[in-house]
């Protein structure tokens, strides 16, 4: 889909997501391709919920090797 093929509601949702990310200094979490976030919109996630999920995924959880504390 091209940007012009998305609904105005989704485009407003995507703009809200980008603005939230910018305010949180987390713009790098939001793809420049709206398609990457369309599933979250279809699943009725709010922009806040999508950003929280992206932030959670981006957190370092260790390498899984069992070393460390």
C-alpha positions, 0 to 999 in steps of 0.5 A, a space after each residue: 500500500 502507498 501512503 495515499 491508500 491508507 485511511 485518514 484514520 490510520 494516517 492520523 493514528 500513525 502521525 500520533 505514534 510518530 509524535 509520541 515517539 518524538 516526545 519520548 526521544 524514541 523516534 528510532 522505534 517508529 518505522 518510516 514505512 507506515 505498513 510496519 505499524 498497520 497491524 497494530 492499528 488493525 488490532 486496535 492498539 492505541 499509539 501509546 500501546 504500540 510505542 510501549 510494545 516497541 519500547 519493550 521489544 527494544 530493551 536489552 535482556 541479555 544474550 541468553 547465554 546464562 552468564 552474568 548476574 
